[in-house]
Amino acid sequence: MSRNQGENRHFNLDNFSYVCLTSCRETFQEHGNQFSGSVIVRRAIRHYSEHLERMRRSGKIETEAKETLRAAKGVL
């Protein structure tokens, strides 16, 4: 993907997720890196996609599906 070539997408973050995103940005800033929240979210989604594929291959996808359902219900 080229810089400034993305499209705006709407998604909701709960307060805890926003705090985590802010913490990621601050951690990078402490080490001299200025990354936008969008960059961190894109990287996180790619990483999570790889994680799901590993779980699918190992037959453990149901465990993650249960945790994702809990997140959808607001249970951290």
Order of alpha helices (4+ residues) and beta strands (2+ residues): alpha-alpha-alpha
